[in-house]
Amino acid sequence: LDGPAFAANDVNLAALAEHRHGAGRGSRDLLCVATGHRGVGGALVLDGRLHTGSSGLALEVGHLAVNPDGRPCHCGSRGCLDVEADPLALLTAAGRDPGPVMSLLRQADDLIRGRYDDPRVRTATEQLIDRLGLGLAGLVNILNPDRIILGGLHRTLLEADPDRLRAVVADRSLWGRSGGVPILACTLDHNSLVGAAELAWQPVLDDPLGALA
């Protein structure tokens, strides 16, 4: 490549896009948590910029432990959000064998939206909501965001039972009880791609004359 190249985590890019154009507009300290095919990712936007930490690995929220007796995680720990609140966790808890045709995210989404009246599906969904809520509450206590946005399967969990998720976060977090942190669904289609464009455009915003020169 002749020009500059950038690389970033997909959830970081989604958070950046949502902060500028979607559910995060107007937020100062925005927390984004999402799960796609496997695992759980997180991102934090502070004053319009991604917080990436000293080496770009900040907000690895997937490795927050939310169930001490839970599933083994590939990080070596147990009961992490990565394995307790992703599509495979939902399918397993609901007694469904993941099929090879559709993505795990699509299978989990379809299961919640199409079979929520099934007691086993409802119980599995509530279990994931409780695990996610516990993780979000810990992040609220540490980061004190003014807004939380959820993507992927987590958006579907929020839509399935918004009151339950918000109640778990409020009950388990100091700021959740006193401040009522808004929890919203991501709204942009292809938000990671939009975020990638924003990342590439940032040098122009920072120094228009220098970038165009």
Secondary structure as the mmCIF struct_conf table of DSSP 4:
data_model
#
loop_
_struct_conf.conf_type_id
_struct_conf.id
_struct_conf.beg_label_comp_id
_struct_conf.beg_label_asym_id
_struct_conf.beg_label_seq_id
_struct_conf.end_label_comp_id
_struct_conf.end_label_asym_id
_struct_conf.end_label_seq_id
BEND BEND1 GLY A 3 GLY A 3
HELX_RH_AL_P HELX_RH_AL_P1 ASP A 10 HIS A 21
BEND BEND2 GLY A 22 GLY A 22
TURN_TY1_P TURN_TY1_P1 ALA A 23 GLY A 26
BEND BEND3 ARG A 28 ARG A 28
STRN STRN1 ASP A 29 THR A 35
BEND BEND4 HIS A 37 GLY A 39
STRN STRN2 GLY A 41 LEU A 46
TURN_TY1_P TURN_TY1_P2 ASP A 47 GLY A 48
STRN STRN3 ARG A 49 LEU A 50
BEND BEND5 SER A 54 GLY A 56
HELX_RH_3T_P HELX_RH_3T_P1 VAL A 61 HIS A 63
STRN STRN4 ALA A 65 ALA A 65
BEND BEND6 VAL A 66 VAL A 66
TURN_TY1_P TURN_TY1_P3 PRO A 68 ASP A 69
BEND BEND7 GLY A 70 GLY A 70
STRN STRN5 PRO A 72 PRO A 72
TURN_TY1_P TURN_TY1_P4 HIS A 74 CYS A 75
BEND BEND8 GLY A 76 GLY A 76
STRN STRN6 ARG A 78 ARG A 78
BEND BEND9 GLY A 79 GLY A 79
STRN STRN7 CYS A 80 CYS A 80
HELX_RH_AL_P HELX_RH_AL_P2 LEU A 81 GLU A 84
BEND BEND10 ALA A 85 ASP A 86
HELX_RH_AL_P HELX_RH_AL_P3 PRO A 87 ALA A 93
TURN_TY1_P TURN_TY1_P5 ALA A 94 GLY A 95
HELX_LH_PP_P HELX_LH_PP_P1 ASP A 97 GLY A 99
BEND BEND11 PRO A 100 MET A 102
HELX_RH_AL_P HELX_RH_AL_P4 LEU A 104 ARG A 115
TURN_TY1_P TURN_TY1_P6 TYR A 116 ASP A 117
BEND BEND12 ASP A 118 ASP A 118
HELX_RH_AL_P HELX_RH_AL_P5 PRO A 119 LEU A 143
BEND BEND13 ASP A 146 ASP A 146
STRN STRN8 ARG A 147 GLY A 152
HELX_RH_AL_P HELX_RH_AL_P6 LEU A 153 ALA A 160
HELX_RH_AL_P HELX_RH_AL_P7 PRO A 162 ARG A 172
HELX_RH_AL_P HELX_RH_AL_P8 LEU A 174 GLY A 179
STRN STRN9 ILE A 183 ALA A 185
TURN_TY1_P TURN_TY1_P7 ASP A 189 HIS A 190
HELX_RH_AL_P HELX_RH_AL_P9 ASN A 191 ASP A 206
HELX_RH_AL_P HELX_RH_AL_P10 PRO A 208 LEU A 212
#
